[in-house]
Amino acid sequence: MAMTRESLLGYLEDRQGIDPAELADDGTIFSSGLLDSFALVDVIVFIEETAEVKIAADEVSLENLDSVDRILAFVARKTTAEGGP
């Protein structure tokens, strides 16, 4: 299954308790303290399962994962590079 903005926002709301109406797509998730490092592991698992990609340790960064926009751009790069969905 491909990751969409809607699926990501749904996950953030259902699993992480973030109100999508209060989160801009470019709003920071981790550096703002909205989510902590414990939630990061769950976010990574969600991304890997939903987008069918494998995230390497050196790819876990605020540059790739700190906003909805960054996550979606990262997943798009990964799926293109891995020839995914």
C-alpha positions in Angstrom: 0.0 0.0 0.0 1.3 3.5 -0.8 1.5 6.0 1.9 -0.7 9.1 1.4 -1.1 12.3 3.3 -4.5 11.1 4.5 -3.1 7.8 5.8 -0.2 9.5 7.6 -2.5 12.1 9.2 -4.9 9.3 10.2 -2.1 7.4 11.8 -0.9 10.5 13.7 -4.4 11.1 14.9 -5.3 7.6 15.9 -2.0 6.3 17.2 -0.2 9.4 18.4 -3.2 11.6 19.4 -2.3 14.5 17.2 -5.2 16.6 15.9 -4.6 16.9 12.1 -6.5 20.3 12.1 -3.8 21.7 14.4 -0.8 20.4 12.5 0.4 22.1 9.3 2.0 19.8 6.8 5.3 21.6 7.3 4.9 21.8 11.1 7.6 20.1 13.1 6.6 16.9 14.9 9.7 15.9 16.8 11.9 19.0 17.2 8.9 20.9 18.6 8.3 18.2 21.2 4.9 17.2 19.9 6.2 13.6 19.7 9.2 12.1 21.5 11.9 9.6 20.7 9.7 6.7 21.9 7.0 7.6 19.4 9.7 7.8 16.7 10.0 4.0 16.7 6.3 3.6 16.2 6.3 6.2 13.4 9.2 4.3 11.7 7.3 1.0 11.9 4.2 2.6 10.5 6.2 4.1 7.6 7.9 0.8 6.8 4.7 -1.2 6.9 2.5 1.2 5.1 5.0 2.3 2.4 6.7 -1.1 2.2 10.2 0.3 2.6 13.0 -0.4 4.9 14.5 2.6 6.8 18.2 2.4 7.6 19.5 3.8 10.8 21.4 6.6 9.0 18.1 7.7 7.4 16.4 8.4 10.8 16.8 12.1 11.0 14.8 15.3 11.5 15.5 16.1 7.9 13.5 13.0 6.8 10.9 12.6 9.6 10.2 15.9 11.3 7.0 16.9 9.5 4.2 15.5 7.3 5.8 17.1 4.2 9.3 15.7 5.1 7.9 12.2 5.8 6.0 12.1 2.5 9.0 13.4 0.5 11.3 10.9 2.2 8.9 8.0 1.4 8.6 9.1 -2.2 12.4 9.1 -2.6 12.6 5.7 -0.9 9.9 4.1 -3.0 11.4 5.4 -6.2 14.9 4.2 -5.2 13.6 0.8 -4.1 11.3 0.4 -7.0 8.3 0.1 -4.6 4.6 0.9 -5.0 
